[in-house]
Amino acid sequence: MAKKKSPSLTDFARNRVNQSAVSINLIALIFLIAVLFIAFATEGFGNSTARVFSIFLTLAAIFGVIVATGLILKKTRNNAIEKGNMTVPWSISDPESQKHKLNWEVREIAALMDIPEDQYSDLLLAYIVAEDLSLRQIQQEARQPLIRHAKIGETEFDAILLTENLITCVDVTFLVKPDLSDEKIDLISAKMQDAKKVADRQFPNSNLKLLYVVVTQLDALGEAELRSKLTKDKFAKIPVNYFEIAFYGFEELQQIYTV
């Protein structure tokens, strides 16, 4: 079911910035009035030092009003852009689609490890845990809420992250050998092409980022070999503004969150 239109995830932070800018403007204005009063009052004392000081405070207050007003105008303009960017609602992947991706991933791993079909359930559980823990870690590092199992248009991702005008698409894969098949790279490339079309059409002025999360169960040599193979050049044809690979060891994730 498509999610109804709602404020974007940055609304809360945006509102706090707007309120802060208004507060600064109000304080600066009150300060300006007080300083002007002092400036006129000091005329009667004939104290040149006091007059110079009050003029300095007056100029400082005027500068504060100008800066605060500029902040408000800038945030208002950015809010208008962001509101236009995020008016089309994202949606959650349905259970059948999630199950299809999960089973496909598990069958591929089982084939690589020569695991018989009657042991799929253990591998399935391990994959679910690996995906969950890696997304927890991504959220910890991003310090932002993740939308899990979401779609941009009709393109499904394990998670998406919306910050300002950046749409981050998170895709997780679990590797048991130090290699990533060309089929998987072609698949993620096709997904990002579809997502970019939607972003360009429905989220103008936005940037698209792919965060490719690789969870491994390899020894140190195997992981080093994998890292040497998964360079950004291997993903050069993927049409995104930003690209990042995150490597996590399955055992390490379990130690952080479960042990």
Secondary structure, 3 states (H helix, E strand, C coil): CECCCCCCCCHHHHHHHHHHHHHHHHHHHHHHHHHHHHHHHHCCCCCHHHHHHHHHHHHHHHHHHHHHHHHHHHHHHHHHHHHHHCCCCCEECCHHHHHHHHHHHHHHHHHHHCCCHHHHHHHHHHHHHHHHHHHHHHHHHHCCCCEEEEEECCEEEEEEEEECCEEEEEEEEEECCCCCCHHHHHHHHHHHHHHHHHHHHHCCCCEEEEEEEEEECCCHHHHHHHHHHCCHHHHCCCCCCEEEEEEEEHHHHHHHHCC
